[in-house]
Structure formats: C-alpha cells, structure tokens
C-alpha cells in the first residue's frame, strides 16, 4: 500500500461561500446557546418563586381559577404533595383535588387554603 499525497484545490468563490456558511453556522449556534441559557435562568427563577410561594402564599381563589402549571405546582408544594416539573396540568389538578377532598375538614379551617374550597 502506498500513500498518495494530495491536496484539494478550491475555487476562491467556493471558499468564500464555505466561509460564509461556516460563520452563519457559528452565529446560529451561539444564538441557540444564549436562548438555552436564558430559558434555564427563567426556569430557575420560576422554581425559586414556587418554593417561596409554597411556604408563604395564601390561596384566596377557588382551585378552578388556577390554570397555569406554575400556580398548580405552588399549591401542590404548599400542600406537601409530590410535584415535579414533569407532571401535567391535568395530573396536578387531580392530585390537588384528591388531597383537598381527603383533608377537607382540616384545610377548610386553615386560612391559607380555605379559598381553594369555594366553588370546589
């Protein structure tokens, strides 16, 4: 077997086109990475808010008025239910509703949770 030394010759216009495509690729990759970092930061802020509200927030509206996933995660956390970011809105609502039903007498007397029972 013999090694053949060779080199590729590229037309200057093709080199310029390749360089332009490569620069666009690098720019797009940087933009994607920045978007991912921003999303991670927003996610961290949301988790921190859920933790804080789970300890201190008073829920004045009925459960049916809470539609957003972060609101339902806050309620679940406040009730001491297992919750993670992977649960759906439907499963969170069902879990919370079941817990409220099981502990209705106790939670209706708690001023933090009594609002959840109106129009339950």
C-alpha positions as CSV (number, residue, x, y, z in Angstrom):
1,X,0.0,0.0,0.0
2,X,1.4,3.4,-0.9
3,X,0.3,6.7,0.5
4,X,-0.7,9.3,-2.0
5,X,0.0,12.9,-1.1
6,X,-2.6,15.1,-2.4
7,X,-4.4,18.3,-1.8
8,X,-7.7,19.8,-2.7
9,X,-7.9,22.8,-4.8
10,X,-10.9,25.0,-4.2
11,X,-12.1,27.8,-6.3
12,X,-12.0,31.2,-4.4
13,X,-15.7,31.7,-4.8
14,X,-16.4,28.3,-3.2
15,X,-14.0,29.1,-0.4
16,X,-15.9,32.4,0.2
17,X,-19.2,30.6,0.2
18,X,-17.9,27.9,2.6
19,X,-16.5,30.6,4.9
20,X,-19.8,32.4,4.9
21,X,-21.8,29.2,5.6
22,X,-19.5,28.4,8.5
23,X,-19.8,31.9,10.0
24,X,-23.6,31.6,9.8
25,X,-23.4,28.2,11.5
26,X,-21.3,29.6,14.3
27,X,-23.6,32.6,14.8
28,X,-26.7,30.4,14.8
29,X,-25.0,28.0,17.3
30,X,-24.2,31.0,19.6
31,X,-27.7,32.3,19.4
32,X,-29.2,28.9,20.3
33,X,-26.8,28.5,23.2
34,X,-27.8,32.0,24.5
35,X,-31.5,31.1,24.2
36,X,-30.9,27.9,26.2
37,X,-29.1,29.9,28.9
38,X,-32.0,32.4,29.1
39,X,-34.5,29.6,29.3
40,X,-32.5,27.9,32.1
41,X,-32.4,31.2,34.0
42,X,-36.1,31.7,33.7
43,X,-36.7,28.1,34.8
44,X,-34.5,28.6,37.9
45,X,-36.4,31.8,38.8
46,X,-39.7,30.0,38.4
47,X,-38.6,27.2,40.7
48,X,-37.4,29.7,43.3
49,X,-40.8,31.5,43.2
50,X,-42.7,28.2,43.6
51,X,-40.6,27.3,46.6
52,X,-41.1,30.8,48.2
53,X,-44.8,30.9,47.5
54,X,-45.3,27.3,48.6
55,X,-44.3,28.3,52.1
56,X,-46.0,31.7,52.4
57,X,-48.7,32.3,49.9
58,X,-52.4,32.4,50.9
59,X,-54.7,30.9,48.2
60,X,-57.8,33.1,48.1
61,X,-59.3,31.9,44.8
62,X,-61.1,28.6,44.2
63,X,-58.9,25.8,42.8
64,X,-60.8,26.0,39.4
65,X,-59.3,29.5,38.9
66,X,-55.7,28.3,38.9
67,X,-54.9,27.2,35.3
68,X,-51.2,27.7,34.9
69,X,-48.8,24.9,35.7
70,X,-46.6,27.0,38.0
71,X,-49.6,28.1,40.1
72,X,-50.7,24.4,40.5
73,X,-47.1,23.4,41.4
74,X,-47.1,26.1,44.1
75,X,-50.4,24.8,45.5
76,X,-49.1,21.2,45.4
77,X,-45.9,22.3,47.2
78,X,-47.8,24.2,49.8
79,X,-50.0,21.1,50.5
80,X,-46.9,18.9,50.8
81,X,-47.7,16.9,47.7
82,X,-45.0,15.4,45.5
83,X,-44.7,17.6,42.4
84,X,-42.1,17.9,39.7
85,X,-41.9,19.9,36.5
86,X,-42.9,16.8,34.5
87,X,-46.4,16.5,35.8
88,X,-49.2,17.8,33.5
89,X,-51.7,20.4,34.5
90,X,-54.4,17.7,34.5
91,X,-52.5,15.4,36.8
92,X,-51.5,18.2,39.2
93,X,-55.2,19.4,39.4
94,X,-56.4,15.8,40.0
95,X,-53.7,15.3,42.7
96,X,-54.6,18.6,44.4
97,X,-58.3,17.9,44.2
98,X,-57.9,14.5,45.7
99,X,-55.8,15.8,48.6
100,X,-58.3,18.6,49.2
101,X,-61.1,16.1,49.3
102,X,-59.3,13.8,51.7
103,X,-58.3,16.6,54.1
104,X,-61.3,18.9,53.6
105,X,-62.1,19.4,57.3
106,X,-58.6,20.4,58.3
107,X,-57.8,22.5,55.2
108,X,-61.0,24.5,55.3
109,X,-60.1,25.8,58.7
110,X,-56.6,26.8,57.5
111,X,-56.8,30.4,56.3
112,X,-54.1,29.7,53.7
113,X,-56.2,27.1,51.9
114,X,-59.8,27.9,52.7
115,X,-60.2,29.9,49.5
116,X,-59.5,26.8,47.4
117,X,-62.7,25.3,48.6
118,X,-65.1,28.0,47.4
119,X,-66.9,26.7,44.3
120,X,-65.0,23.4,44.6
